[in-house]
């Protein structure tokens, strides 16, 4: 993905976070600009119990500090998450490739580069790459009152 698309995705993520989490962020975060350098971001393989395939994740911000879990997940073709839900919902921005998102009891829906996806609170779902295409997305899920952003299932 080119730098312009990454910058646009990052700006969209920041704008959504600002609107969606304004009260949480103002109450929890320090009142000064802070840059989270690439060397400070957590990068590595995802938890194998929660994903199929060799997906990788990059965490952008310290979730407990700002009240939201943020990151970019890269899925090889055919890899996906396990069924899960989010107590306060989840936003996805597809930054490259083609993927699928599926709500419990429904057929999978295709996602493409540039698509933004809203998953409402407590909706059981999975998301990942299409069978024949890798996919990356930026994911953002607000933390609940107990500091959780996800509930993992089968």
C-alpha positions as CSV (number, residue, x, y, z in Angstrom):
1,X,0.0,0.0,0.0
2,X,1.3,3.4,-0.8
3,X,2.1,6.1,1.8
4,X,-0.9,8.2,0.8
5,X,-3.3,5.4,1.5
6,X,-1.6,4.6,4.8
7,X,-1.7,8.3,5.8
8,X,-5.4,8.6,4.8
9,X,-6.2,5.5,6.8
10,X,-4.3,6.8,9.8
11,X,-6.1,10.1,9.6
12,X,-9.5,8.4,9.3
13,X,-8.6,6.3,12.3
14,X,-7.7,9.4,14.3
15,X,-10.8,11.3,13.3
16,X,-13.1,8.4,14.2
17,X,-11.3,7.9,17.5
18,X,-11.6,11.6,18.3
19,X,-15.4,11.6,17.6
20,X,-16.3,8.2,19.0
21,X,-14.1,8.3,22.1
22,X,-13.8,12.0,22.9
23,X,-15.0,11.8,26.6
24,X,-12.9,8.7,27.3
25,X,-9.8,10.0,25.8
26,X,-10.0,13.4,27.5
27,X,-10.6,11.8,30.9
28,X,-7.8,9.2,30.6
29,X,-5.0,10.6,28.3
30,X,-2.3,13.0,29.3
31,X,-2.9,16.5,28.0
32,X,0.1,16.7,25.7
33,X,1.0,15.6,22.3
34,X,2.8,12.2,22.2
35,X,4.3,10.3,19.3
36,X,4.3,6.6,19.6
37,X,7.4,5.7,17.6
38,X,7.4,2.6,15.4
39,X,10.0,1.1,17.7
40,X,7.5,1.4,20.6
41,X,4.6,-0.3,18.8
42,X,4.0,-4.0,19.6
43,X,4.4,-6.0,16.4
44,X,4.2,-9.8,16.1
45,X,2.1,-12.9,15.5
46,X,-1.5,-12.9,16.8
47,X,-2.7,-15.3,19.5
48,X,-3.2,-18.7,17.7
49,X,-6.3,-19.4,19.9
50,X,-8.1,-16.4,18.4
51,X,-7.0,-16.6,14.7
52,X,-6.6,-19.2,11.9
53,X,-3.5,-18.8,9.8
54,X,-0.3,-16.9,10.5
55,X,-1.7,-13.4,10.9
56,X,0.4,-10.6,12.4
57,X,-0.6,-7.5,14.4
58,X,0.8,-4.1,15.1
59,X,-0.6,-2.2,18.1
60,X,-0.5,1.5,17.6
61,X,-1.4,3.0,20.9
62,X,-1.4,1.8,24.6
63,X,-5.1,0.7,24.9
64,X,-5.5,1.3,28.6
65,X,-4.0,4.8,28.3
66,X,-6.4,6.0,25.6
67,X,-9.4,3.8,26.3
68,X,-9.4,2.0,22.9
69,X,-7.6,-0.9,21.3
70,X,-6.1,0.0,18.0
71,X,-3.9,-1.8,15.6
72,X,-3.3,-3.2,12.1
73,X,-3.8,-6.9,11.4
74,X,-2.4,-8.5,8.3
75,X,-4.0,-11.8,7.3
76,X,-2.5,-14.2,4.7
77,X,-5.0,-15.6,2.2
78,X,-7.7,-17.6,3.9
79,X,-6.7,-16.6,7.5
80,X,-9.4,-15.1,9.8
81,X,-10.3,-14.4,13.4
82,X,-12.2,-16.8,15.6
83,X,-15.8,-15.8,16.4
84,X,-15.8,-12.9,18.8
85,X,-17.7,-9.8,19.8
86,X,-16.8,-6.3,21.2
87,X,-18.6,-4.9,24.2
88,X,-18.6,-1.3,22.7
89,X,-18.4,-2.2,19.0
90,X,-15.5,-2.2,16.5
91,X,-14.4,-0.2,13.4
92,X,-12.3,-1.7,10.6
93,X,-10.6,0.1,7.8
94,X,-9.3,-2.2,5.0
95,X,-5.9,-0.9,4.0
96,X,-5.0,-3.5,1.4
97,X,-6.3,-6.6,-0.3
98,X,-9.7,-8.3,-0.1
99,X,-11.4,-9.8,2.9
100,X,-14.6,-11.1,4.4
101,X,-16.6,-10.2,7.5
102,X,-19.4,-12.4,8.8
103,X,-22.0,-11.9,11.4
104,X,-23.4,-15.0,13.2
105,X,-26.3,-16.4,11.2
106,X,-25.5,-14.4,8.1
107,X,-23.5,-15.0,4.9
108,X,-20.0,-13.5,4.6
109,X,-19.7,-10.0,3.1
110,X,-16.8,-9.0,1.0
111,X,-14.5,-6.1,2.1
112,X,-12.0,-4.3,-0.2
113,X,-9.2,-1.8,0.2
114,X,-10.6,1.5,1.3
115,X,-13.7,0.1,2.8
116,X,-14.7,1.1,6.4
117,X,-16.7,-1.4,8.5
118,X,-18.7,-0.8,11.6
119,X,-19.5,-3.8,13.8
120,X,-22.1,-2.9,16.5
121,X,-21.6,-3.8,20.2
122,X,-21.9,-7.4,21.2
123,X,-22.5,-8.7,17.6
124,X,-20.9,-12.1,17.2
125,X,-18.7,-12.1,14.1
126,X,-15.4,-12.9,12.4
127,X,-13.3,-11.2,9.8
128,X,-10.2,-12.0,7.7
129,X,-8.7,-12.4,4.3
130,X,-10.6,-13.8,1.3
131,X,-9.6,-17.4,0.4
132,X,-7.5,-16.1,-2.6
133,X,-6.2,-12.8,-1.3
134,X,-4.2,-11.4,1.6
135,X,-5.8,-8.5,3.5
136,X,-4.8,-5.9,6.1
137,X,-7.0,-3.7,8.1
138,X,-6.8,-1.2,10.9
139,X,-9.0,-2.2,13.8
140,X,-10.3,0.0,16.6
141,X,-12.4,-1.2,19.5
142,X,-13.2,0.9,22.6
143,X,-12.5,-0.7,26.0
144,X,-15.4,-1.4,28.4
145,X,-15.5,-0.4,32.0
146,X,-13.3,-3.5,32.9
147,X,-10.6,-2.7,30.3
148,X,-11.7,-5.3,27.7
149,X,-12.2,-4.7,24.0
150,X,-13.0,-8.2,22.8
151,X,-14.8,-11.4,23.9
152,X,-13.3,-14.4,22.1
153,X,-15.5,-17.4,21.3
154,X,-15.2,-20.6,19.2
